[in-house]
Amino acid sequence: MKIRFFFGTLVLALLSAISVKAQDERGIFVEGVASYASTHYKNYAVLTPAVGYQFNDRWAAGFKVGFDTGDLAYVTYTPFARFSFLTGSAFRMFVEGKLNFATRDVEGGQCAYQEAGFSLGASYAVCPHLRLMAQYLFLGWSSDDYKGGAWLGKHADFGLDANVRRFQLGLQFLF
């Protein structure tokens, strides 16, 4: 009986905390995201600035450009849409749908691959206009021939990528 009362009280407290919003969150935002990547012979960083629009506390859309600092030096262009499915006054969890178009210059032309899928993420409001962001995992389709590391479904075009390069940390500033 006490356990049911405790869990019932906990659920009501969580629901009331989730429904309370401290401010109206709409407007243009800029993000700066960085991730660490590793191959068998080299470590490198991926730097990804982004710009977008926050429509309400649940929906946002934008565009990212990722720059690999490694030997392959891919540039990734990514339009995205983000849906927050758990929103509190400061904490937010989201899923991001994205299309990745990656290219790099090689001798005699360009090398490219495309991806379409989803990533999971969370953010925390440090102050009213600044959020700390984190993203990880990629579930979806990829035409990339190299699916190393923690790619589940390496011999198929659809899979789950849990490589360390998919873990991203950054900041979001909302105007």
Buried (B, 14 or more C-beta within 10 A) or exposed (E): EEEEEEEEEEEEEEEEEBEEEEEEBBEEBBBBBBBEBEBEEEEBEBBBBBEBBBBEBBBBBBEBEBEBEBEBEBEBEBBBBBEBEEBBEEBBEBBBBBBBBBBBEEEEEEEEBBBBBBBBBBBEBEEEBEBEBBBBBBBBEBEBEEBEBBBEEEEEEEBBBBBEBBBBBBBBEBE
